Amino acid sequence: MGHFLSKNGKRVKKRRRKVRKNCFLRGPCMLCFIVHNTSALDEDQFESASKAAERYTALTTTEECAKFLLSPKELSIWEEQGKSLLSSVPAKLIGPPLFRTVCSDYSEMPVCKRKCAGVQACTPCKLPRSAVGRVPETGLNNDIAQCPVSVCTLPTSTAECTNLGLEGNMGDCSSLLQQPLSPSGSEDSEVITPENLTDLRMESEPPNINQLPSSILLKITDDVLKRIASKNRNRIQINISDCRNISDTGVSSIAMQSPGLQKYIAYRCKQLSDISLIAIACHCPLLQKVHVGNQDKLTDESLQQLGEKCPDVLDIHFGQCYKITDEGMMALARGCPRLQKIYMQENKLVTDKSVKTFAEHCPLLQYVGFMGCSVTSQGVIHLTRLKELISLDLRHITELNNETVMEVVKRCKNLSALNLCLNWSINDRCVEFIAKEGKSLKELYLVSCKITDYALITIGQYSATIETVDVGWCKEITDKGATQISQTSKSLRYLGLMRCDKVNEDTVERLVQEYPHITFSTVMQDCKRTLERAYQMGWIPNTSTAS
């Protein structure tokens, strides 16, 4: 949209020529002018963009949203002040979240249609596109009269808060569709009428303010969060991951206004402490999911409150919360007997005592992870109690012997995913037993384990269920093992061979041709797939010789 609605016609043409060559991240129209720019964001630009975001969150109807997004004044602000927002946030933060807030998969991203843009579009899954009443041509580039405009709708008061946005029913938007725009000469335009409105609602995601760029959402502060919370008390999910400007006060405020909250997600919010999680526990008794990984200030106190006040918790993630100890974990286990998922990572103060307590008090556990914790075989053996166990992650734990792993596989009949990466003690004998006894096993991860070709051969020979095998960085794996498991396994669909340096790339190329149903992962093969996907998405290499 930014390319179409710029007031400077010359700049539009110049930008189009640039996009024709380098347009790889072709996102939704509302974001395209931001995605394609890489300049820095100064304080004045950030202030203007923040004010625009606040005005956006204050709107309550779809009509107001449409007017806001199509207003020449607002468009000029977004064009000039917001075009470089993404460059102010690390790529690892704005990559996947940016697109997930709009749609769930790259292949489903709506393509930003540009007349005569010169970019060959890929073939994405069909998505509904909104059409609005006829747009006034005054003050806008004439191109807008020839192109359908995608409208990002705003939340109403009947909403739920998620990703700093509000999801909910927008009500009847037929008023926007009474005069559908049908631009002449546009062969690929799609006009939405009241007749197909039902199909549109079924196919589209709930409208929410997550359609704003993640770089703006990450800047939201306590004041904005309170305004979002004040809309109603019916929200069931809050996700403030990576939002460093929200404090314990802001979280406590929204907790008090969210008695029906079920999911609280706050990854990497290092500024938050026990105060925020205790407030969530005290005011949200229906809580079921708590993911607060990488919060350095959390202690056992908040876990104890969670165990006392929220007995219905089903899913917890406290990875890299380094102050948490067995005391808090055991209190949580005793207070939440319905727990189904637990994930810990690098929690060095969590030991076998915690594992034993969870195994005794939470018999419904299905997903268990203690990666990098101070856990040994003496604690892991207690997991044989868990008859419902589906997924077990034992990466890089303090001490793990083959006999314990074999006993868990033997006793936990429903186990379908087992991760033993970075445990040098795991050997061929253990893998052979897993292949024979793991009747439900589909995924087996053995990166950097002490195994040889024999392990791969036995998997192909004895297992009829394993679909995914990853033996990356196993230095004794050779062409023989990779070839034989490919030949003999009827279920194999993925074989990870990253940095198995004794496996020749020519051999992998041959296997790719002979067994197209199997995905082989090496440095070269992964690079080829990435490049192929880029081409499918419409990326064209820049062949310009200009400096």
Salt bridges, closest charged atoms under 4 A:
GLU47 OE2 - LYS51 NZ 3.40
GLU54 OE1 - ARG227 NH1 3.79
GLU74 OE1 - ARG55 NH2 2.92
GLU79 OE2 - ARG15 NH1 3.21
GLU80 OE2 - ARG11 NH1 2.98
GLU80 OE1 - LYS83 NZ 3.79
ASP143 OD2 - ARG16 NH2 2.21
ASP172 OD1 - ARG201 NH2 3.36
ASP188 OD2 - LYS113 NZ 3.32
GLU190 OE1 - ARG129 NH2 3.23
ASP242 OD1 - ARG268 NE 2.58
ASP296 OD2 - LYS270 NZ 3.19
ASP312 OD1 - ARG338 NH1 3.00
ASP315 OD1 - HIS291 NE2 2.93
GLU346 OE1 - LYS348 NZ 3.35
GLU360 OE2 - ARG385 NH2 3.93
ASP393 OD2 - ARG395 NH2 2.62
GLU403 OE2 - ARG429 NH2 2.88
GLU407 OE2 - ARG411 NH1 3.24
GLU432 OE2 - LYS436 NZ 3.21
GLU476 OE1 - LYS502 NZ 3.33
ASP501 OD2 - LYS475 NZ 3.38
ASP501 OD2 - ARG499 NH2 3.02
GLU509 OE2 - LYS528 NZ 2.23
GLU514 OE1 - ARG510 NH1 3.40
ASP526 OD1 - ARG529 NH2 2.39
